[in-house]
Amino acid sequence: MSQRDQTRETHWQSVYGRRPADEVSWYQLHPDTSLSLIRSCQLEKNAALIDVGAGASVLVDHLLDDGYLDVTVLDIAKAALDLSRRRLGARADQVRWQVADVTDYLPDRSYDLWHDRAVLHFLTEPEQRAAYRVALEQALEPCGHLVVGTFAMDGPTKCSGLEIVQYDAAKLLDLLGPEFVLREEQKEAHVTPTGAVQQFAWFVLQRAGV
Ligand SMILES: C[S@@+](CC[C@H](N)C(=O)[O-])C[C@H]1O[C@@H](n2cnc3c(N)ncnc32)[C@H](O)[C@@H]1O
């Protein structure tokens, strides 16, 4: 792991170590947009789903409630995954947990759906984004779906004290390349626990078949 990766890991470990999960700015009690976009992909219940940079999000709880049988949760911060495991109790055994930096992630299997809420936008360097795309391409099945939420072009420029990159569809498609087709796009005004409003842009894309 490079020094920069270590700094990134240290940052996120300390975020989850010092603040309750429901007080971070990205906290959602109901991840409604993620759920409705994932449901719109009309996957079988045995489809393989991965939530990349999941943090301590309750999305995994809802995916299990929906009956999905093959859910992987990945984050750079073990502390975040530990919070989710504790919250889920015995149900945590139904989930695959992976502590990894998505920019040097070597997927050990493939997925039908890749979900990312507010992770890609932290990758401010071209080589980080290229590495993200490599991990995505290694992980996602042909015809697989990608559900991504980032800060929108009229959203914040920082999150958790870190610079971010805002996205619209053209910018995201430029990053992902012609193998991905945009299926759906929507905006969401996220209200943080302190009442601030953050504009998110959401995208559903599908990878081409072989
Ligand atoms: C703004 S939070 C969003 C968390 C979650 N997706 C949600 O919606 O509640 C960003 C998350 O990405 C994780 N993260 C940041 N950089 C990462 C990386 N390079 N690889 C994997 N996870 C990362 C952080 O630990 C944090 O949990």
Ligand as a Chemical Component Dictionary entry (heavy atoms), coordinates in Angstrom:
data_LIG
# 
_chem_comp.id                   LIG 
_chem_comp.type                 NON-POLYMER 
_chem_comp.pdbx_formal_charge   0 
_chem_comp.three_letter_code    LIG 
# 
loop_
_chem_comp_atom.comp_id 
_chem_comp_atom.atom_id 
_chem_comp_atom.alt_atom_id 
_chem_comp_atom.type_symbol 
_chem_comp_atom.charge 
_chem_comp_atom.model_Cartn_x 
_chem_comp_atom.model_Cartn_y 
_chem_comp_atom.model_Cartn_z 
_chem_comp_atom.pdbx_ordinal 
LIG C1  C1  C 0  -18.960 9.712 1.855  1  
LIG S1  S1  S 1  -18.735 8.086 2.461  2  
LIG C2  C2  C 0  -20.119 7.225 1.735  3  
LIG C3  C3  C 0  -20.418 5.933 2.440  4  
LIG C4  C4  C 0  -21.605 5.149 1.886  5  
LIG N1  N1  N 0  -21.442 4.835 0.487  6  
LIG C5  C5  C 0  -22.899 5.864 2.128  7  
LIG O1  O1  O 0  -23.558 6.234 1.165  8  
LIG O2  O2  O -1 -23.267 6.040 3.296  9  
LIG C6  C6  C 0  -17.370 7.510 1.508  10 
LIG C7  C7  C 0  -16.946 6.106 1.866  11 
LIG O3  O3  O 0  -15.979 5.659 0.951  12 
LIG C8  C8  C 0  -14.951 5.002 1.634  13 
LIG N2  N2  N 0  -13.775 5.165 0.785  14 
LIG C9  C9  C 0  -13.111 6.303 0.516  15 
LIG N3  N3  N 0  -12.118 6.083 -0.353 16 
LIG C10 C10 C 0  -12.155 4.752 -0.630 17 
LIG C11 C11 C 0  -11.370 3.912 -1.450 18 
LIG N4  N4  N 0  -10.360 4.404 -2.162 19 
LIG N5  N5  N 0  -11.671 2.594 -1.493 20 
LIG C12 C12 C 0  -12.707 2.094 -0.772 21 
LIG N6  N6  N 0  -13.476 2.846 0.029  22 
LIG C13 C13 C 0  -13.208 4.159 0.099  23 
LIG C14 C14 C 0  -14.864 5.685 2.976  24 
LIG O4  O4  O 0  -14.280 4.901 3.981  25 
LIG C15 C15 C 0  -16.329 5.991 3.247  26 
LIG O5  O5  O 0  -16.955 4.936 3.933  27 
# 
loop_
_chem_comp_bond.comp_id 
_chem_comp_bond.atom_id_1 
_chem_comp_bond.atom_id_2 
_chem_comp_bond.value_order 
_chem_comp_bond.pdbx_ordinal 
LIG C1  S1  SING 1  
LIG S1  C2  SING 2  
LIG S1  C6  SING 3  
LIG C2  C3  SING 4  
LIG C3  C4  SING 5  
LIG C4  N1  SING 6  
LIG C4  C5  SING 7  
LIG C5  O1  DOUB 8  
LIG C5  O2  SING 9  
LIG C6  C7  SING 10 
LIG C7  O3  SING 11 
LIG C7  C15 SING 12 
LIG O3  C8  SING 13 
LIG C8  N2  SING 14 
LIG C8  C14 SING 15 
LIG N2  C9  SING 16 
LIG N2  C13 SING 17 
LIG C9  N3  DOUB 18 
LIG N3  C10 SING 19 
LIG C10 C11 SING 20 
LIG C10 C13 DOUB 21 
LIG C11 N4  SING 22 
LIG C11 N5  DOUB 23 
LIG N5  C12 SING 24 
LIG C12 N6  DOUB 25 
LIG N6  C13 SING 26 
LIG C14 O4  SING 27 
LIG C14 C15 SING 28 
LIG C15 O5  SING 29 
# 
